[in-house]
Amino acid sequence: MLIDYLFLDKNTCALCQSEYIYKYDLCRDCYDRLDYVDNKFLLKAYECYSIYFYDEFFKKLIGLYKFERRTEFSRIFSKMVYDYGIKKNLFDCDYILPSPSSRKTLINRGFDHIRLITDDFIDKIKPVYLDDFIKVKDTRAQHDLGKEARSTNLIGAFRLDKDLTGKSVLIIDDLVTTGNTSLEMIRVLEQANVKDIKILALASERRVL
């Protein structure tokens, strides 16, 4: 695992590595390419927030992190999620739930890409991890599937053996597209009598005006 990856120059941009850092370990030019949308929409009856628009630039950032194992990018995403969560008061909840991966995915990738992001700030906030919530079914990547297959791919993928009566949960994920992953997680949380759910994603393909 490359969690201890070090740059040749820690003061230069994590992406282009040619300019000095402006914000979130990115230079001014790379930072300005982020399409900040500050979206809020409903998934079922629950508020879902997304910070950036999932365009080609953000797709590149996510790809470098998840598929090329550039784990140092977790620090970039962590700062984005933390700053936004504080700004929107989203950490006023009982549990943080990083969208879980299956055991097979974790073995193949070598790290838990969402948990790595939240690990960086979990000690700074009040809520704790909902560790009882796990992914028990190895599923295909949602982005590889058509609309109909996406709606059934995740059925039965998650399990929770815990009573959440009176409790609130913040789901954190990297990307919301159709919302099917979050909706299946919501279904499982509702079966546990959860009081309230919010979802926070780094990016979404939705642009809410």
C-alpha positions, 0 to 999 in steps of 0.5 A: 500500500502506498499510504506513505507516498512522498512527493519529491517536493512537498510544496508543489501541486499533487497533480501537476507537480510543477507549481506551488500549492494554492489549496487542497495540495493543488496549485492555483491552475489545478484548483481553478479547474474544480467545478464547485457546484455545492449541490443539494437534492433528495434521495428518497426523503433524505438530503444528498450533498455533492461538492463538485461536478463530476467532469473529466477533470474530477474523473481524472483525480478519482481515477488516479486515486482509486485505480492507480493507487495514488493514495496521497490524493486521500488527503486532498479529498479529505480536506474537501470533505471536512471543510464542506462538512463543517460549513454545512454542519453535516457532522452533527450526527451520531455516526459516519458511514464511509460507503463500504467496499467488499472484501474482494475489492479491498484486497484487489485495490489494496486500500479502502478508498473512502475510509482512507479519506474519512480517517484523516478527520474522524478524530476532529468531529463528534460522530464515530464510525458505524463499523457494524455496517458492512458490504457482504456481496461482491458487486460489479462497478456501477459505472460499468452497468446500464440503467436497469442493471444498476438498479438491481446490482446492489440488492442484498449487498449490505448488512447491518446488525445494529439497532439505530433507533433515535440515531442519525447517520452521515453517508460519505461517498466519492461519487453519486450518479444514479444514487442506487448505492446510497438508496440501497444503503438507506434501505438497510439503515431504515430497517435498523430504525434510523432516525435521520440520514444525510449523504455527502459525496465529493462529486455528482453528475447532477447540476442543480440550479 
